[in-house]
Amino acid sequence: MATARIAGITLPNKRVEIALTYIRGIGRSRSNKILAELKINPDTRINDLDIAVINQLRELIEKTYRVEGELRRDVAANIKRLKEIGSYRGLRHIKGLPARGQRTKTNSRTVRGNTRRTMGSGRTKIEKK
């Protein structure tokens, strides 16, 4: 039928259970909980849903859960708060290092901006005499 747009995201024509996970803030378990609450079969495809059912889904998700922009703002505000109070995690965010105790001697190269490529990738060719 019609393409479903929930929380500003156009859902792909997949099983409803999977398609809902394209919305930031909704994972597999929350998706199943929503479908159980509205008594929707998780195996139905998005295009097979009625407009009324899609509207029910949209209403429930937007009223009950923090998703997409609102969730992003909350996460950004939490990180900003950590930076302002000068906590260890806040300092790690400021420096751009892992904040959850991962090792940094190896790994986390991309986070530190230290990406190494293959041996000859950065060399200029030496002219032969």
C-alpha positions, 0 to 999 in steps of 0.5 A: 500500500503506502510507505510508512513514515514513523518519527521521520524515518521511511521504513523499508518493506521488510518484516515489521519486526525488523523494519521498526529497528531502523528507527533510532532508539528501537531495537529488536526487543522493543520492537517485539514489545510494541508489536505484542502490545498492538497485537500485530503479527511480526511476520507481516511486511510493512506494505501489507499493513493498513494505514490505520495500523501504521497510524497506531504504530506511529502514535504509540512510538512517538508518545511512549518512547524517546526516538530519533532527534529527541534521543540524539539531543538527550545523549548529546546533553548527557555527554556535554554534562559529563564534559562540563563537570570534568568527570573522567568519562567527560575528559575521555570524550574531550580527548576523543579516546574510548570512554568505557575502559577499552585498552588503547595501546593497540586497538582504538587507532581510528579513535586516536586518529592513528590509522596505519595502512600498508607499508608502501602506501605513504611512500613517494616513488624514488626515481631510478638513475 
